[in-house]
Structure formats: C-alpha cells, structure tokens
Amino acid sequence: MEAHPYGWLSILPPLIAIVLAIVTHRAALSLMLGIYCGALILTGGNPLTAVYDTCEVHLWPTFVEPGKLRVFSFTLLMGAMIGIICRCGGMQGLIRLISPFAKTRRGGQLVTWALGLLIFFDDYANTILLGSTMRSLCDRLKISREKLAYLVDSTAAPVAGLSLLSTWIAVEIEYIQEGLQSLGPATNLSAVDLFLGSIPYRFYMLIALVMIPLVALTGRDFGPMLRAERLRLKSPLKDELDTDAFGEEATKEMPARWYNAVLPIVVTLGVVLCLLVSTGKQALATGVGDPEPLLRDILGAANSSLSLQYGALAGLVVAVLMVRLQGLLTQAQIMYAAGQGAKIVLPAIVILWSASTLSRMTSNRSVEGAATVTPYEFKNHRLYTGDCLAQLFVAEAEETPGATQSNSLALTIKMLPTAVFLLAAVLSFATGSSFGTMGILLPIVITVTHALLGGDSGAVLATNPILLASVGGVLAGAVFGDHCSPISDTTILSSQACACDHIEHVLTQLPYALLVAVVTILLGTLPLGWGVSVWVLLPLQVVALVAVLMLFGQRPEAS
C-alpha cells in the first residue's frame, strides 16, 4: 500500500475546525480557518499561495457547483416563502384554527406539540411562529413560559430534521453525499437511501418528540421545570403584553386565513414529490418490458436538489399570488417579507458552504468531482483524510493477531454508534450549531464506518444497522447538543419567542434532554451495537420514559 502523502497532517484541518469551534463558539469562522490550514498543508506551507488556493481551489468551486447552488437556492426560497406566509397572517390563521381544541393545561401542551409537528418545514419558523402565537393561550391556561419554550424548542429541530420536506433535508442529504463521494465509484450506497434508512435510528430525535406528549398526558414534571410550573400556577392570571421582535404586531392587522399558509406548503410538497419521482425514473431509464422500479430505487436515483429547488419556488409563487389576489400585501411589502425570511436562513447557508468546502478538501475527489483511480492522484488539492483515518482504525485491529484482532475490531464496531452520538453531542453543545456538527462529522464517520465494516473487501449494504446508526448518531447527537447549548440559535430563539428568561429555559429543558439522551443510549445505541433490533428498542425507550415520569415526576397542582 502506497504511503499516505500527508499522514497525520491530513487530520489537522478538521481537528482545528473542531477545537476552534469549541473554543470560539463560531462554527463558520472555525470551518474557514480549518480550510485555510488545509490549504497551507497542500501548498507546502506558503501562506500567500494558501490564501489563493483557499478562495480559488476550494471555496469558489464548491460554491458554484450546480448541486450546491440548488441547495442554497432551495434554502433561500423556503425562507422567503416562510416570511410571506408569516407576514400575511396565514400561519397565525392556521394556529388559531386549531387552538380551540386546547381547553385544559393538558390540551394546551398537546395542541402546542401538534402544531409544532405541522410546522415541519423549518426549525426557525417553528420556534418563532409557535412561541409568539401560543403565548397568550398558554398564559390563560397557566402553562409556564419555561414549559412553552421547552415544547417549542424540543419540537422544532427534531421535526425539521426528520421531515422529508424541510430546510434541513437538503443539508442532511448533501452532507451524507459528501461522505459517500470519498468511498469511490464502486460503492452501491446512495445518500437518499442512507437518509431514509437512518430515520428509525435517530433515537434522540424520535424520543424527544415522544417525550412531550408523555409529559402532557401524565401531567408530571421534575427538576427545575416542576418548580417553574408550580410558580406559574400560584401566580395570578393576568393579561400580558404580547409584543416581540419578530413582527407579530405587523400581522395583527391582517386577516388570519389558514389557507394562506397551507396551500403554499401543500404545493411545495406536491411539486417536490412529483419531481423526485420524475427525475428518479429518468435516471433509471428502464426499457420497454422491464419491471417497474421500486419507489426506494426511484427516490435513490432522483435529483433531490433540483426537486427541492423547484418545489420551493412553486410554493413561493403560490404564496405571492395568493396575497396579491387578496390584496393583503403590496409589492413592496412582499419583497420586504421575502427578504426578511431569506435573511433568517443565511447563517445556515454560510455554514453549509464552509463545511462542504472542508469536506471536499479532506476527500479523495478532484475539484471537478472525478473519483480517484490511482492512489492519491489528487494530492495537490485533496488531503485524503478519510483514507488516513480508515487506515489508522483498520491498522490498529490488524496489528493484533488471532482472536484479539477480531475482538478488538468487533468491539470498536459495536461501540461506534454510541461514540458517534456522544462526539456529535459534545461538538454541537460547544458550537451551538447542529449544521456545523453534521458538516464536520458526517463525511468522516461514513468513511470510517464503511472501512470498519469491510467496505474495502466487499459491499456494505444500505440496510446495515451499524452504518445507519452511525449516520443517525451524528444527526441525532447534533440535535441533542443543540438542545442543551445556551448558545444555540434555536435555543435563543425559543426563549425570545416565548418571552422566557433565556437561562431559565436552558436550565429547565436540560434535565429533560439529558433524560432522553440517557434512555436512547442505554436502550438504543448500546444494545443496537450488540445486535438488538431497532424495532424492539424504540418501544422499550418509550416504556422507560413513562416509568421515569411516573416514578420521579410530580403533578405541579399537587404542591
């Protein structure tokens, strides 16, 4: 085997990005510095040449790559559509349509949770819309602002991350694709297959969504949340001023028509699904008399970025036409609302761009996307980091002869889902960015997991539980760390939208997030590594949550 051209230095750029992100709490800046460090290594330490390579060889080619441009376009279009349906009162109308079902404290929490599931397309929109709209209802029902912030925050990111139509899906699939590209053309894996297959293995995200109705149905709380709920129940009922920094006052003059929100979303969903099927069938191009391909194969071959882009564009056009035909907004107001919505998602685009650039720099494909044929043929602009890590992991197992080697490798594989989940959680907690965590870890985790499972000597199936749990572990761990982090954007937005003290929100949500994480490790990632089926583990996790709530939770009314 030919010696790696950079050895341990190839690990340095992502390592620097991770360490700087933990120290500075700035994911995009840390990623950019990691990219520059990689350029220094590739250019032999010349700082001026490294600046040129950073911009012209790495950042710019990544930005103008057609698939990336479609992802950026989709994210901006979704943000613009969200801005318009918020400004015209459509989302408020949808929420008001459902809110009469909340007549008790239990009903109020369940309705808030259900509405959070409906606003599945974006976590920012979820927190802003739901928090600011449900405050008055929760105040009347004497549900604490801390509980409302928990309901909003713990629904927003998990539902957006799991949804098949959200501003997250393109990012998640793109990061998975970055990891698959480093495996070479021989791999039989597709990004869509891994994305869909990993959904049941994203234990934290799934169980966090289940935890909320369990808390509502049992009527039990614990820790700081129990204290907050009891204080709210003892406080006098009063009308509170519901103003915020997100433009709610501007929408109060608008007629709250629910269909102004529902129709653009439905159109977006319909166009995306139609284009996924259409582009997938075109890619497979079956001949006359050939059997019809399975839906899974169609989705795997589909052009997801194109489908998402034009689906979001169709939804935006419908939203604009509806508000214009009803005379709700002027052209200037539509432009302003669309701009404000697009501005909200700009940080996500910057993180996506920089993380994708670092991922490509550490990969084994050329700037044009060509796969490596001869060993390290693109070493003048690629670091082959995944190859180096894979060699380190596999070599460690190979150095120990006989049964010890087999046992060492087997234990590493069994512990991999848990280790990946914890690593993603720590990084996301320190940076406050789930997107940055996914971008840094997914390509490396996919490469290493593929190698450990014997990808070099044989095919690794897309249904392999360890591979799916490792991918799911990154995605779920990133959300867990995000929930616990006081510097997370969604954590901050949740407390602001719910008019809740930020630190109180962090302290009251933290025990709930930790409980879910512990359950999903003890009854999820650990036993799964030893071969227990995911369909056995998911019900056990729900039973464990119910048991903990009944044993340790208390009713706030029973103080």
SULPETA-V377096 format. One record per helix or strand. SS is the DSSP state (H for helix, E for strand). FROM is the first residue (numbers start at 0). TO is the last residue. If there is no record, write none. Layout:
BEGIN
ss->(SS & SS)
from->(FROM & FROM)
to->(TO & TO)
END
This chain:
BEGIN
ss->(H & H & H & H & H & H & H & H & H & H & H & H & E & H & H & H & H & H & H & H & E & E & H & H & H & H & H & H & H & E & H)
from->(8 & 26 & 46 & 65 & 89 & 104 & 122 & 144 & 168 & 190 & 198 & 202 & 220 & 222 & 247 & 258 & 294 & 303 & 330 & 345 & 364 & 370 & 384 & 401 & 433 & 464 & 488 & 501 & 533 & 553 & 555)
to->(23 & 41 & 63 & 86 & 98 & 117 & 139 & 161 & 180 & 196 & 200 & 217 & 220 & 233 & 250 & 283 & 300 & 324 & 343 & 360 & 364 & 370 & 397 & 430 & 451 & 483 & 496 & 528 & 551 & 553 & 557)
END
